[in-house]
Amino acid sequence: MGFDLVKAIAPGLGYLIPHVAFRHHERQDGSGYPRGLTGNNTLGKSEKKTIHEFGAVAAVADI
């Protein structure tokens, strides 16, 4: 929901901000949601499912 909302109200924010909204409940050990990602805090268009460092900060802050 947050991902779609951010993309809709602020399309000029680019790629990163909506993905932080989408991934902010992910945890490094895979216990988060919605996708149960594990990772090394890298973001890219690779096949690896990882958590970006901004997403990790948002998760710790639990915003």
Chimera marker file (.cmm) of the C-alpha trace (Angstrom):
<marker_set name="trace">
<marker id="1" x="0.000" y="0.000" z="0.000" r="1" g="1" b="0" radius="0.5"/>
<marker id="2" x="2.730" y="2.512" z="0.946" r="1" g="1" b="0" radius="0.5"/>
<marker id="3" x="4.697" y="1.744" z="-2.212" r="1" g="1" b="0" radius="0.5"/>
<marker id="4" x="1.697" y="2.463" z="-4.445" r="1" g="1" b="0" radius="0.5"/>
<marker id="5" x="0.730" y="5.542" z="-2.451" r="1" g="1" b="0" radius="0.5"/>
<marker id="6" x="4.210" y="7.086" z="-2.628" r="1" g="1" b="0" radius="0.5"/>
<marker id="7" x="4.467" y="6.375" z="-6.348" r="1" g="1" b="0" radius="0.5"/>
<marker id="8" x="1.040" y="7.920" z="-6.948" r="1" g="1" b="0" radius="0.5"/>
<marker id="9" x="1.452" y="11.111" z="-4.932" r="1" g="1" b="0" radius="0.5"/>
<marker id="10" x="5.119" y="11.786" z="-5.710" r="1" g="1" b="0" radius="0.5"/>
<marker id="11" x="6.107" y="10.224" z="-9.032" r="1" g="1" b="0" radius="0.5"/>
<marker id="12" x="9.164" y="12.468" z="-9.282" r="1" g="1" b="0" radius="0.5"/>
<marker id="13" x="10.844" y="10.864" z="-6.268" r="1" g="1" b="0" radius="0.5"/>
<marker id="14" x="12.383" y="8.162" z="-8.387" r="1" g="1" b="0" radius="0.5"/>
<marker id="15" x="13.079" y="4.529" z="-7.619" r="1" g="1" b="0" radius="0.5"/>
<marker id="16" x="14.470" y="4.571" z="-4.083" r="1" g="1" b="0" radius="0.5"/>
<marker id="17" x="11.783" y="6.235" z="-1.946" r="1" g="1" b="0" radius="0.5"/>
<marker id="18" x="8.881" y="3.951" z="-2.943" r="1" g="1" b="0" radius="0.5"/>
<marker id="19" x="11.080" y="0.906" z="-2.310" r="1" g="1" b="0" radius="0.5"/>
<marker id="20" x="11.973" y="2.132" z="1.169" r="1" g="1" b="0" radius="0.5"/>
<marker id="21" x="8.236" y="2.385" z="1.835" r="1" g="1" b="0" radius="0.5"/>
<marker id="22" x="7.772" y="-1.151" z="0.481" r="1" g="1" b="0" radius="0.5"/>
<marker id="23" x="10.669" y="-2.761" z="2.353" r="1" g="1" b="0" radius="0.5"/>
<marker id="24" x="10.739" y="-0.964" z="5.688" r="1" g="1" b="0" radius="0.5"/>
<marker id="25" x="9.483" y="-4.024" z="7.605" r="1" g="1" b="0" radius="0.5"/>
<marker id="26" x="12.128" y="-6.369" z="6.183" r="1" g="1" b="0" radius="0.5"/>
<marker id="27" x="14.784" y="-7.725" z="8.554" r="1" g="1" b="0" radius="0.5"/>
<marker id="28" x="18.331" y="-8.880" z="7.792" r="1" g="1" b="0" radius="0.5"/>
<marker id="29" x="17.594" y="-12.396" z="9.051" r="1" g="1" b="0" radius="0.5"/>
<marker id="30" x="14.577" y="-12.870" z="6.774" r="1" g="1" b="0" radius="0.5"/>
<marker id="31" x="11.971" y="-12.596" z="9.534" r="1" g="1" b="0" radius="0.5"/>
<marker id="32" x="10.430" y="-9.403" z="8.122" r="1" g="1" b="0" radius="0.5"/>
<marker id="33" x="7.636" y="-8.889" z="5.653" r="1" g="1" b="0" radius="0.5"/>
<marker id="34" x="6.215" y="-8.653" z="3.018" r="1" g="1" b="0" radius="0.5"/>
<marker id="35" x="8.855" y="-10.754" z="1.234" r="1" g="1" b="0" radius="0.5"/>
<marker id="36" x="11.069" y="-12.166" z="3.989" r="1" g="1" b="0" radius="0.5"/>
<marker id="37" x="14.224" y="-10.812" z="2.388" r="1" g="1" b="0" radius="0.5"/>
<marker id="38" x="17.699" y="-11.470" z="3.692" r="1" g="1" b="0" radius="0.5"/>
<marker id="39" x="20.652" y="-9.535" z="2.523" r="1" g="1" b="0" radius="0.5"/>
<marker id="40" x="23.690" y="-7.380" z="2.702" r="1" g="1" b="0" radius="0.5"/>
<marker id="41" x="22.107" y="-3.936" z="2.286" r="1" g="1" b="0" radius="0.5"/>
<marker id="42" x="22.660" y="-3.571" z="-1.425" r="1" g="1" b="0" radius="0.5"/>
<marker id="43" x="20.111" y="-2.253" z="-3.860" r="1" g="1" b="0" radius="0.5"/>
<marker id="44" x="20.317" y="-2.918" z="-7.507" r="1" g="1" b="0" radius="0.5"/>
<marker id="45" x="18.558" y="-4.437" z="-10.395" r="1" g="1" b="0" radius="0.5"/>
<marker id="46" x="20.235" y="-7.767" z="-9.792" r="1" g="1" b="0" radius="0.5"/>
<marker id="47" x="18.561" y="-11.095" z="-9.253" r="1" g="1" b="0" radius="0.5"/>
<marker id="48" x="19.599" y="-11.072" z="-5.584" r="1" g="1" b="0" radius="0.5"/>
<marker id="49" x="16.819" y="-10.113" z="-3.213" r="1" g="1" b="0" radius="0.5"/>
<marker id="50" x="18.516" y="-7.828" z="-0.730" r="1" g="1" b="0" radius="0.5"/>
<marker id="51" x="17.659" y="-5.028" z="1.657" r="1" g="1" b="0" radius="0.5"/>
<marker id="52" x="18.881" y="-1.509" z="0.909" r="1" g="1" b="0" radius="0.5"/>
<marker id="53" x="20.604" y="0.423" z="3.704" r="1" g="1" b="0" radius="0.5"/>
<marker id="54" x="17.858" y="3.091" z="3.750" r="1" g="1" b="0" radius="0.5"/>
<marker id="55" x="15.286" y="0.335" z="4.124" r="1" g="1" b="0" radius="0.5"/>
<marker id="56" x="17.295" y="-1.102" z="7.010" r="1" g="1" b="0" radius="0.5"/>
<marker id="57" x="17.400" y="2.308" z="8.727" r="1" g="1" b="0" radius="0.5"/>
<marker id="58" x="13.654" y="2.742" z="8.251" r="1" g="1" b="0" radius="0.5"/>
<marker id="59" x="13.093" y="-0.748" z="9.685" r="1" g="1" b="0" radius="0.5"/>
<marker id="60" x="15.162" y="-0.004" z="12.783" r="1" g="1" b="0" radius="0.5"/>
<marker id="61" x="13.285" y="3.256" z="13.234" r="1" g="1" b="0" radius="0.5"/>
<marker id="62" x="10.078" y="1.276" z="12.462" r="1" g="1" b="0" radius="0.5"/>
<marker id="63" x="8.513" y="4.201" z="10.660" r="1" g="1" b="0" radius="0.5"/>
<link id1="1" id2="2" r="1" g="1" b="0" radius="0.2"/>
<link id1="2" id2="3" r="1" g="1" b="0" radius="0.2"/>
<link id1="3" id2="4" r="1" g="1" b="0" radius="0.2"/>
<link id1="4" id2="5" r="1" g="1" b="0" radius="0.2"/>
<link id1="5" id2="6" r="1" g="1" b="0" radius="0.2"/>
<link id1="6" id2="7" r="1" g="1" b="0" radius="0.2"/>
<link id1="7" id2="8" r="1" g="1" b="0" radius="0.2"/>
<link id1="8" id2="9" r="1" g="1" b="0" radius="0.2"/>
<link id1="9" id2="10" r="1" g="1" b="0" radius="0.2"/>
<link id1="10" id2="11" r="1" g="1" b="0" radius="0.2"/>
<link id1="11" id2="12" r="1" g="1" b="0" radius="0.2"/>
<link id1="12" id2="13" r="1" g="1" b="0" radius="0.2"/>
<link id1="13" id2="14" r="1" g="1" b="0" radius="0.2"/>
<link id1="14" id2="15" r="1" g="1" b="0" radius="0.2"/>
<link id1="15" id2="16" r="1" g="1" b="0" radius="0.2"/>
<link id1="16" id2="17" r="1" g="1" b="0" radius="0.2"/>
<link id1="17" id2="18" r="1" g="1" b="0" radius="0.2"/>
<link id1="18" id2="19" r="1" g="1" b="0" radius="0.2"/>
<link id1="19" id2="20" r="1" g="1" b="0" radius="0.2"/>
<link id1="20" id2="21" r="1" g="1" b="0" radius="0.2"/>
<link id1="21" id2="22" r="1" g="1" b="0" radius="0.2"/>
<link id1="22" id2="23" r="1" g="1" b="0" radius="0.2"/>
<link id1="23" id2="24" r="1" g="1" b="0" radius="0.2"/>
<link id1="24" id2="25" r="1" g="1" b="0" radius="0.2"/>
<link id1="25" id2="26" r="1" g="1" b="0" radius="0.2"/>
<link id1="26" id2="27" r="1" g="1" b="0" radius="0.2"/>
<link id1="27" id2="28" r="1" g="1" b="0" radius="0.2"/>
<link id1="28" id2="29" r="1" g="1" b="0" radius="0.2"/>
<link id1="29" id2="30" r="1" g="1" b="0" radius="0.2"/>
<link id1="30" id2="31" r="1" g="1" b="0" radius="0.2"/>
<link id1="31" id2="32" r="1" g="1" b="0" radius="0.2"/>
<link id1="32" id2="33" r="1" g="1" b="0" radius="0.2"/>
<link id1="33" id2="34" r="1" g="1" b="0" radius="0.2"/>
<link id1="34" id2="35" r="1" g="1" b="0" radius="0.2"/>
<link id1="35" id2="36" r="1" g="1" b="0" radius="0.2"/>
<link id1="36" id2="37" r="1" g="1" b="0" radius="0.2"/>
<link id1="37" id2="38" r="1" g="1" b="0" radius="0.2"/>
<link id1="38" id2="39" r="1" g="1" b="0" radius="0.2"/>
<link id1="39" id2="40" r="1" g="1" b="0" radius="0.2"/>
<link id1="40" id2="41" r="1" g="1" b="0" radius="0.2"/>
<link id1="41" id2="42" r="1" g="1" b="0" radius="0.2"/>
<link id1="42" id2="43" r="1" g="1" b="0" radius="0.2"/>
<link id1="43" id2="44" r="1" g="1" b="0" radius="0.2"/>
<link id1="44" id2="45" r="1" g="1" b="0" radius="0.2"/>
<link id1="45" id2="46" r="1" g="1" b="0" radius="0.2"/>
<link id1="46" id2="47" r="1" g="1" b="0" radius="0.2"/>
<link id1="47" id2="48" r="1" g="1" b="0" radius="0.2"/>
<link id1="48" id2="49" r="1" g="1" b="0" radius="0.2"/>
<link id1="49" id2="50" r="1" g="1" b="0" radius="0.2"/>
<link id1="50" id2="51" r="1" g="1" b="0" radius="0.2"/>
<link id1="51" id2="52" r="1" g="1" b="0" radius="0.2"/>
<link id1="52" id2="53" r="1" g="1" b="0" radius="0.2"/>
<link id1="53" id2="54" r="1" g="1" b="0" radius="0.2"/>
<link id1="54" id2="55" r="1" g="1" b="0" radius="0.2"/>
<link id1="55" id2="56" r="1" g="1" b="0" radius="0.2"/>
<link id1="56" id2="57" r="1" g="1" b="0" radius="0.2"/>
<link id1="57" id2="58" r="1" g="1" b="0" radius="0.2"/>
<link id1="58" id2="59" r="1" g="1" b="0" radius="0.2"/>
<link id1="59" id2="60" r="1" g="1" b="0" radius="0.2"/>
<link id1="60" id2="61" r="1" g="1" b="0" radius="0.2"/>
<link id1="61" id2="62" r="1" g="1" b="0" radius="0.2"/>
<link id1="62" id2="63" r="1" g="1" b="0" radius="0.2"/>
</marker_set>
